[in-house]
Amino acid sequence: MKIIIPNNWFHQLLFILCIAIPYLDIFELTISVWSLAFMLTIQAKYSFSLFKLIIPYAIILILAIVVSFNFDYQKYLIIRDITYLCKPIIGFLVGYQLCRYNLQNAFRLIVKTGVFIAICHLLIILNAIFIFGARTVAEFRFYSGYFSDYEIYTFIILLFHKEFQLNFSKKTLRIFTIIVGFSALMYLARTNFIQFVILFLAIKGYMVINKKSLTIIVSIILTSIVAYSIIVSTNPRRNAEGLEGFLYKIKVAPMEPFKSKINRDDYKDFNDNYRSHENIMTLRQVTRDGATPTVFGKGVGSQIDLKQKVWLGDMELRYISILHNGFMIVFLKTGLLGILIYLFTITYFFRKFKTDKPIVNTINLLFIGTGVFLFVSNWVFLGFYNLTETKSILIGFLIAYREKINNL
């Protein structure tokens, strides 16, 4: 069997590394690899379309830095926050730059990377079960991962392989779809299920408002309400194993990030609604200092006092500077002004991109779905600011691909 090494092997490897490294959950390693990839692929010219997405993120970063001049924060916290706020900007640029070297095999590379990530995840799952004896949903996810936006995107691309013009054989498509689909399912992540539904509906064209799309969306909402009512009526136990444990997570999901009052002395209430506790503390501690912090935030280096120590990952913390909610972290650093700018970044994905090419139109639909999903993602998983997310690279990659294909 003859092994053919492609001319762009290095840039394919670089793309795979940039997508895979964040799954290790070592932020310093992620930002180092992404920064190196940026420097190795830097371009002389960039499109205005890319800058329309990046500039608002840059403004948020600059605003947060300027505001911090009014406070006396630890230098370490300031530098750490700056790198956090830089992450989506670097991701967009790296993805955009790498597309230049992978134009001919763009979607094949995206899919193969997703398959690689999925296989690694399935191996980690086996390790969690047979080595660590994971049984409950909480234990299962602790060892094998909490979510994977990238795999959902890959799964969608595989399901709509004709629209994305994938040229894999039917057998290969079937195998890849099963591997990625099963891996994505086994994260047992409620947000990923929502992401899948949103992106699926978007590619089908149901996010473009018309009578048919409204009928379908209303039907899905009603079905979801009925299904949720059934789950609530079964009253799944909190620490149950397997499916029952997952159903309990679904049961508490609607109120988890939205509760306005948490009993910190009640472990179950506090733990089940921890995201709401972060939001409540952020709003209280930013607004109590007056109008200026409320409007402009408290800058890079600012922290929230949780009023008690909690375990986050493998660390016990009371003061945190990175939250679970993307809107809240922007509010903490840049106030209401930052929130307005941040919302503007989401509107980018709803803007029309004129084309007569089917694959570019499909990418446009995928972007509409991405915009809708960002409202959910930012509320529970920080959106593009999440320390382990990789979709910023994928988005930058697709922006470049859309432009290049549209200009051919």
N, C-alpha and C positions, 0 to 999 in steps of 0.2 A: 504493500500500500504506500503510495507516494504522498508524503506530507508537504503541503504547500504553505509556505510562510508568507502572508500578505505583506505588501510594501508598507502598509500603515500599521503594522503589528504593535509598534510602540504606543501609538495614540489610542489604539483599541485597548491595550493593557492599561493605559493611563485612565481611560474612561471607566473601565471595570474597577480599578482601584479606588477612584473617587466615589463610586457608588457603593462599593463594599465596605470601605474603611469605617464610615459612620456607624455601621451595625455593631462595631466593637465597643461603642459607647465610650470612647476616649476622645474628648473634645480636642485636646491639644494635638493629638495625632491627626484628627480630621482636618483641622485648620492648617496644619503643617503640610499635609499632602495636597490639599486644595490650593494652598498658596504656591507650592512648588509647581503644580500643574498649570496654574495661571501664568507663572513666569516663563515656563517652558513653551507655552503656546500663545503668548501675547501677540496681538495683531496691531497693524498700523491703522486700520479703519474699523469702525463699528457703526451699526445702523442706528438711525434715530429711533426706530421702534424699540430697540433694546434699551436705549437711554430713557425712553418714556417710562419704562418699568423700573429702572435702577434709580433714577433721580429722586423719587419720593423716599426711597429707603435711605439714600444718602442724606437727604434733608433731615430725616428723623435722627440719623446718627450725629450730624453736625449740631442740631438743636439740643440733643441730649448732652453733648460735650460742652456746649456754651453754657447751658443751665447749670452744669456741675461746678462752674467757677464760683457760684454763690454758696457752695457748701465745702466742708472740709472732710472729704472721704479718703479712705485708704487707697494708695496708689495701685495696689494689687487689684482691688475691686474695680477701680476705674478702667484699668487696662483690660481686665477680664470682660467687663461689660462692652467695651469698644470692640473686642474680637467677636463677641456674641452678635452685636448689632451689624457687624461687617459680614457675617456668615452668608446671608442670602445674596448680598451683592457679589461676593466672590463666587458663589454657586452659579448664579446667572452667567457671569463672565466666563467661567471655566466651561460650562456646557456650551455656550455660544462659540467659544474658541475651538473646542474639540470637534464640533460638527464640521468645521472646515476640512479636517483630515479624514472624516468618516462619512462624507456625503453619499458615496455610492453604496455603502452598506449600513446606512443609518438605523433603520428599524430592525434589521437582523442583529445589529450590535445591541440595541436596546433590549431585544427579546433574549438573546443569549446571556446577557448580563443578569436579567431577571431570573432565568433558569438556574444560573450559577448560584445566585442568592438563595433561591428556593431549595436547591439541593443541600446547601450548607445548613439551612434552617431545619430541614427534615432530619438531618444527621444530629443536630443539636437536640431536637425533640426526642429522638431515640436515646440520646445520652441522658436527658432529663428524666426519662421514664425508668430506664434500666440501671443507671448509675446512681442518680440522686433520689429515685423512688417518688417522683412527683405524681400526685394523685388529684389534688384539688385544682380548680381553675387558677387560683392565685399562685400556687406553687408551679404549676405548668408554665404560666406566662413569665414568672420570675426567672426561670432557667432558660426558656427558649425564645423570649422576646415578646414585646407588648404590641407592636404594630409594624406594618411595612407598606407605606404608601406606594413605593416603587413597584412592588409585586402586583398590586392592584392595577396600576397602569399597564404593566406587562400583560396581565391576564386580559384586560380589556382589548389591548392591541391584538392578542392572539384570537380572541373571540370574533373580532372584526378584521380578520386577516385580509379579507378581500378589499375592504375599504382602505387599509393601510398598505396594500400591495406587497404583502409578504410572499416570497417565492419559495417557502419551504415545501417539502413534499407533504402529502396528506398524513402519512404516518408520523413524520416529525412534528407536524402541527398538533396531532392528537396527543403525542407523548408530552410535548412541552406544555400543552394546555392542562393536562392532568396534573403534572408536577407542580406547576405554578399555582393552579387553582387550589389544589389540596394544601399546599404550603400556606397560601394566603388565608384559607379557611381555618387552619390550625393556630393562627394567632389569636383566634377567639376575640377579636377586637371589634367592639361595636362601631367604632368610627370607620373602620375599614369596610364593614358591611354597608354603612351609609355611603361611603365613598364609591363603592362598586355600583350601587343603585343609581347614584347621581350621574356617574360617568357613562353608565350603560344607557340611561335615558337621554343623556346629552348626545351621544353618538347616533342614537336612533332619531334624533331631531326633535325630541319632545321638550327640550329646554327653550326652543323657539316658540314663543307664545302664539297659539292658535286654538281653535275650538277642539281639535282632536287632542292636542297636548294637554290642555286643561282638563279634559275628561279623564285622560289616563292618570295625570298627577293626582286629581281628586280621588280617583278610584284607589290609587296606591295609599294615599293618606287614610282613607276610610278603612282599608284592609289592615293597615298598620295599627289603627286604633282598636279594631276588633281583636287582632292578634295580641296586642299588649294587654287588653282587658282579660283575655283568656289566661295569659301568663300570670297576671296579678291574682286572678281567682284561684290559681293552683297554689299560690303562696309558697314559692320555692324557698328553701332554707339558706341562710346566709353562708355557712361554711360547708355546704354540700359539695360532693365530688361530681365530676363529669358534667353532663348536660344540665343537671339541676343547679349547679353552681353558676353556670353560664347564664341560665335563665334568671337567676337572682340579680346578676349584673345588669341584665336588660331591665328588670323590674325597677331598679333604683336609678337607672340612667336618666330619665327625663328631668328629675329634680336635682341630680347630683351637682351640676355646676350652677344651678339657679336659685338655690335656697337662700333666703335673706336672714335666717337665724339658725345658728348651730349651737348645740349644747356640748361644750368642750369637756364636760365631766362625763358625758355618755360616750364611751368608746365607739360603740356601733354607729351612733349618729355622726360623730366626728370623723371616723374613718370612711364611712360610706359617702360623706359629703365634703370631703377634704378640699376639693377644688373650690367649692363655694366659700369655705373658710378663707382660702387665699384671697378670693375676690373681695370678700367683706373687709378683711384687714387692709387690703390695698386701698379701697375706696375711703375707709375711715382715716387712714394715716396720711394719705395725700391731701384730702380735703380739709382736715382739721387744722392745717397750717396756713389756711387762708386762700385767697383768690389766685395769687401768683403761682403757687405750686399746682393748684387745680388746673390752671390754664396751660402752664408750661412744664409741669412735672418737676421731678427732683433730680434729674440728670443721671449720667453714668456714675456708677459707684453707690447708688442708693439701694437701700434694702428695706424689707418689710419684716416687722417683728410679729411672729406667729403666736406670741404669748406663751408658748410652751414648745418643748423640743419634740420633733417628729422624725421618724425614719424616712428619708428620701433616698431610694436606691440603697447604697451601703453606708450612708452617712446619717448621723443624728444631728439635726440642725434646728435652730430657733430663728435665726435671721437668714433670709434668703433674698437673692437679687434676681433670680430667674424663676418665673412662675409657670403654671400650666396653661394660662390663658394669654394668647397673643395680644389681645386687646388690652388686657390689664398690664402687661409688661410695658407696652407702649405708653399707656396712661401713666405708669409709675415714672418712666424716664422722661416723657415729653408732654404729659398732660392731655387736656382736651384738644389742643392744637395738633398734637401728634396723632391722636385718634382720627381726626378729620383727614390728615395726610395719609394715614394707614388705610383708611377706607377707600381712598382714591386709588391706591395701588391695586385693590381688588377689581375696580372698574376696568382696569386694563384688559382683563380677560373677556370682557363683554363687548369690546369695540370691534366693529366690522373690519375685516381685512378682505378687500375685494380680490376675487380670483375667478378664473374659469377652469382651474385644475381640481379634479375631484379629491385628490389626496390632501391638497391644501385646505379645501373646505372641510374635510374630516378633522384635520388638526384644529381648525377654527371651532368646530363643535366640541372637541376635546377641551379646548381652552374655556369655552363657556361652562362646561361641567366643572372644570378646575375652579373657576370663579365662584360658582355656587358652593362647591365643597369647602372653599377657603373660609366661609363663614362658620362652618362646623369645625373645621380643623383648628382655626384660631381660637375658638372658644374652649376647646379641650386639650389641644396638643400643640399650641404655639404657632401653627402655620409654618411659614418658611423659617421662623426663628427656632424651631425645635432643634435641639443639639444633634439629634440622630437622623434628621430628615435628609432625603437626597433628591426630592422632587424639584428643588431649585436648579440643579444641574440639568435634569431632564427638560425643564421648561426652557432654560437658556438654549439647550441643544435643539429643541423643536422650533424656537423662534428663528434660529439661524437656518434650519432646514426649510422652514416655510418660506423664508425670504429667497433663498437660493433656488428652490424649485419653482417658485412663482416667477422668477426672472429668467428662467431658461426658455 
